[in-house]
Amino acid sequence: MARITGVGGVFFKSTGDSAALAAWYQKHLGIKLEDFGGAVFEWQQDKAEDQGLTVWHVAEKDSEWFSPSTSSFMINYRVDNLAEFLEQLSAGGVEAIRGPESHENGNFAWIMDPDGNKVELWEPKLWDDKNKSD
């Protein structure tokens, strides 16, 4: 039987100037825009032990997870050093609305983009023999 093998792309509509929103993502999140206006993430560049997995999840309709955004989606971006990344964002005028927080799968923080979308930043946990059984 044929099946889905992963997420092939993330596409969302801007509520205003799409080029300005894409430029914000490039400037503040370091997403390299290609000639077509979007970005291509190559998992082989991710050095985490999980080799770049993508999580897919549907939240309950009354979930507060996406708050304060009223969007029906939230994108999680993997980062290689959350503390350093948050310092870079702060220097560029982008403040975390929550976090950083440490969870069983790594460290997380949340920001808002100019369109009011909540963005989750995730530094995956580095697993070693001591914590693999946790």
C-alpha positions as a Markdown table, in Angstrom:
| # | Residue | x | y | z |
|---|---|---|---|---|
| 1 | Met | 0.0 | 0.0 | 0.0 |
| 2 | Ala | 1.3 | 3.5 | -0.9 |
| 3 | Arg | 1.8 | 5.8 | 2.1 |
| 4 | Ile | 3.0 | 9.3 | 3.0 |
| 5 | Thr | 6.8 | 9.3 | 3.7 |
| 6 | Gly | 7.2 | 12.8 | 5.1 |
| 7 | Val | 6.5 | 16.5 | 4.8 |
| 8 | Gly | 7.5 | 17.7 | 1.4 |
| 9 | Gly | 6.9 | 21.4 | 2.1 |
| 10 | Val | 5.3 | 24.0 | 4.2 |
| 11 | Phe | 3.2 | 26.6 | 2.5 |
| 12 | Phe | 1.2 | 29.4 | 4.0 |
| 13 | Lys | -0.5 | 32.6 | 2.8 |
| 14 | Ser | 0.7 | 36.0 | 4.1 |
| 15 | Thr | -1.9 | 38.4 | 5.5 |
| 16 | Gly | 0.0 | 41.3 | 4.0 |
| 17 | Asp | 3.2 | 41.8 | 2.0 |
| 18 | Ser | 4.4 | 38.3 | 1.2 |
| 19 | Ala | 7.9 | 39.4 | 0.1 |
| 20 | Ala | 8.4 | 41.4 | 3.3 |
| 21 | Leu | 7.3 | 38.4 | 5.4 |
| 22 | Ala | 9.7 | 36.1 | 3.5 |
| 23 | Ala | 12.5 | 38.7 | 4.0 |
| 24 | Trp | 11.7 | 38.8 | 7.7 |
| 25 | Tyr | 12.2 | 35.0 | 7.9 |
| 26 | Gln | 15.5 | 35.3 | 5.9 |
| 27 | Lys | 16.8 | 38.2 | 8.1 |
| 28 | His | 15.8 | 36.9 | 11.6 |
| 29 | Leu | 15.6 | 33.1 | 11.2 |
| 30 | Gly | 18.4 | 32.7 | 8.6 |
| 31 | Ile | 16.2 | 30.9 | 6.1 |
| 32 | Lys | 18.0 | 31.2 | 2.8 |
| 33 | Leu | 15.6 | 32.2 | 0.1 |
| 34 | Glu | 16.1 | 30.6 | -3.3 |
| 35 | Asp | 15.3 | 32.3 | -6.7 |
| 36 | Phe | 11.7 | 31.0 | -6.6 |
| 37 | Gly | 11.1 | 32.9 | -3.3 |
| 38 | Gly | 11.0 | 29.9 | -1.0 |
| 39 | Ala | 13.6 | 27.9 | 0.8 |
| 40 | Val | 14.8 | 24.3 | 0.6 |
| 41 | Phe | 15.9 | 22.6 | 3.9 |
| 42 | Glu | 18.3 | 19.6 | 3.4 |
| 43 | Trp | 18.2 | 17.2 | 6.3 |
| 44 | Gln | 21.7 | 15.9 | 5.7 |
| 45 | Gln | 22.9 | 19.3 | 6.9 |
| 46 | Asp | 21.3 | 18.7 | 10.4 |
| 47 | Lys | 23.9 | 17.2 | 12.7 |
| 48 | Ala | 21.4 | 15.9 | 15.4 |
| 49 | Glu | 21.3 | 12.2 | 16.1 |
| 50 | Asp | 17.8 | 11.8 | 14.8 |
| 51 | Gln | 19.1 | 13.0 | 11.4 |
| 52 | Gly | 16.4 | 15.6 | 10.9 |
| 53 | Leu | 13.0 | 14.0 | 11.5 |
| 54 | Thr | 9.8 | 16.0 | 11.2 |
| 55 | Val | 6.9 | 15.8 | 13.6 |
| 56 | Trp | 3.3 | 16.0 | 12.4 |
| 57 | His | 0.4 | 16.6 | 14.8 |
| 58 | Val | -3.2 | 17.8 | 14.9 |
| 59 | Ala | -4.1 | 19.8 | 18.0 |
| 60 | Glu | -7.5 | 19.8 | 19.7 |
| 61 | Lys | -9.8 | 22.6 | 18.6 |
| 62 | Asp | -9.6 | 24.3 | 22.1 |
| 63 | Ser | -5.8 | 24.0 | 22.3 |
| 64 | Glu | -4.0 | 27.0 | 23.6 |
| 65 | Trp | -0.7 | 25.7 | 22.1 |
| 66 | Phe | -0.8 | 28.3 | 19.3 |
| 67 | Ser | -1.8 | 31.2 | 21.5 |
| 68 | Pro | -1.4 | 34.2 | 21.3 |
| 69 | Ser | -1.6 | 33.6 | 17.6 |
| 70 | Thr | -5.1 | 33.0 | 16.1 |
| 71 | Ser | -3.6 | 31.0 | 13.2 |
| 72 | Ser | -4.7 | 27.4 | 12.8 |
| 73 | Phe | -1.0 | 26.3 | 12.3 |
| 74 | Met | 2.4 | 26.7 | 13.9 |
| 75 | Ile | 5.7 | 25.8 | 12.3 |
| 76 | Asn | 8.5 | 24.3 | 14.4 |
| 77 | Tyr | 12.0 | 25.1 | 13.1 |
| 78 | Arg | 15.0 | 23.1 | 14.3 |
| 79 | Val | 18.0 | 25.1 | 15.5 |
| 80 | Asp | 21.5 | 24.0 | 16.3 |
| 81 | Asn | 22.0 | 26.3 | 19.3 |
| 82 | Leu | 18.9 | 27.8 | 20.8 |
| 83 | Ala | 20.6 | 30.1 | 23.3 |
| 84 | Glu | 22.8 | 31.6 | 20.7 |
| 85 | Phe | 19.9 | 31.8 | 18.2 |
| 86 | Leu | 17.7 | 33.7 | 20.8 |
| 87 | Glu | 20.6 | 36.2 | 21.4 |
| 88 | Gln | 20.7 | 36.8 | 17.6 |
| 89 | Leu | 17.0 | 37.3 | 17.5 |
| 90 | Ser | 17.0 | 39.7 | 20.4 |
| 91 | Ala | 19.8 | 41.7 | 18.8 |
| 92 | Gly | 17.6 | 42.0 | 15.7 |
| 93 | Gly | 14.6 | 43.2 | 17.7 |
| 94 | Val | 12.7 | 39.9 | 17.9 |
| 95 | Glu | 11.9 | 38.7 | 21.4 |
| 96 | Ala | 10.8 | 35.3 | 22.6 |
| 97 | Ile | 7.2 | 35.3 | 23.8 |
| 98 | Arg | 8.0 | 32.2 | 25.9 |
| 99 | Gly | 11.0 | 30.1 | 26.7 |
| 100 | Pro | 13.6 | 28.9 | 26.5 |
| 101 | Glu | 12.3 | 25.7 | 28.2 |
| 102 | Ser | 13.8 | 22.3 | 28.6 |
| 103 | His | 11.6 | 19.3 | 27.7 |
| 104 | Glu | 12.3 | 15.6 | 27.3 |
| 105 | Asn | 13.0 | 16.1 | 23.5 |
| 106 | Gly | 15.2 | 19.2 | 23.8 |
| 107 | Asn | 14.9 | 22.9 | 24.3 |
| 108 | Phe | 12.1 | 25.1 | 23.0 |
| 109 | Ala | 11.3 | 28.8 | 22.7 |
| 110 | Trp | 8.5 | 30.6 | 20.8 |
| 111 | Ile | 8.4 | 33.9 | 18.8 |
| 112 | Met | 5.8 | 35.7 | 16.7 |
| 113 | Asp | 6.3 | 36.6 | 13.0 |
| 114 | Pro | 5.1 | 39.9 | 11.6 |
| 115 | Asp | 1.8 | 38.3 | 10.4 |
| 116 | Gly | 1.0 | 37.1 | 14.0 |
| 117 | Asn | 1.9 | 33.5 | 13.5 |
| 118 | Lys | 3.5 | 31.7 | 16.5 |
| 119 | Val | 6.8 | 30.1 | 15.6 |
| 120 | Glu | 8.3 | 27.3 | 17.6 |
| 121 | Leu | 12.1 | 27.0 | 17.8 |
| 122 | Trp | 13.5 | 23.6 | 18.8 |
| 123 | Glu | 17.0 | 22.5 | 19.7 |
| 124 | Pro | 16.8 | 18.7 | 19.6 |
| 125 | Lys | 18.1 | 16.8 | 22.7 |
| 126 | Leu | 21.6 | 15.4 | 22.2 |
| 127 | Trp | 21.3 | 11.7 | 23.2 |
| 128 | Asp | 24.1 | 9.8 | 24.9 |
| 129 | Asp | 24.3 | 6.5 | 26.6 |
| 130 | Lys | 23.3 | 8.1 | 29.9 |
| 131 | Asn | 20.0 | 9.5 | 28.8 |
| 132 | Lys | 19.0 | 7.0 | 26.0 |
| 133 | Ser | 17.0 | 4.9 | 28.5 |
| 134 | Asp | 15.1 | 7.9 | 29.8 |
